[in-house]
Amino acid sequence: MDDSYYRMFAGDKVLPIPPVKTKKRIFIFDKDIFHPGWEEVLNKVAERNPAKILTIHPARCKTLT
């Protein structure tokens, strides 16, 4: 129950990052995280020092980069 859950985007709008306990996991439950600015959002999540950042749905890349 100490883990956090986060939906990054609602349409193209970035949602606020929930409180994240240090050294606990954060689960991202968007089906598609690859919207403009997704890297910046993940960097902000990483700044909160979670133990792991996990996606509930598989990440499907559209390009190799």
N, C-alpha and C positions, 0 to 999 in steps of 0.2 A: 504494500500500500504506500510505500515511500516513493515509488517511481512517479514520474510525471508523464503526462500525455499532451501532445501538441498537434494541432492542425495548423499548418503553416499558412495556407491560402484559402480564402473564400472567393472563388472566381479569380480575379487578378489582384485582389486586396490582401496585403500581408496582415495576419492577425497577431495580436500581442503575444509575447512569449510568457508562458506561465511561470510561477515560481519553481525553481529547480533546486533540490537539495544537492549539495556537493557530494560527489562520489556515489550518486544514485543514477539509475538509468532514466533516459527520456525516450519515449516512444512517439514517433511521428506517424500519424495515420492518414496522411494525404495519399490518394492513389497516384497522383502525378506531382512530384515536387519540383519539376524542371520548368518553373516559370521565371521570367526575368527577375533577377535579384535573388535567386534561390541560394547562391553561394554566400552572399552577405548574411542572409537570415541564418544559415547553418553556422557561420562563423560567430554570430551573436549568441547562438545557443551554446556553442562550444566554449565561449568565454565564461559560462556559468559553471564550468568544470564538472559536467556529468561523467559518470563512470563509462557510459556508452551512449551513443546515439543510434537508435534502432528504428527501422521502418517496419510497420506492420505489413504493408503490401510490398511486393517485389518492386524494386526500382527498375523501370524499363527505359533504357537509353535510346534516343532517336538517332544519335550520331556517335561515332567512335570517340570524339573529343568530349 
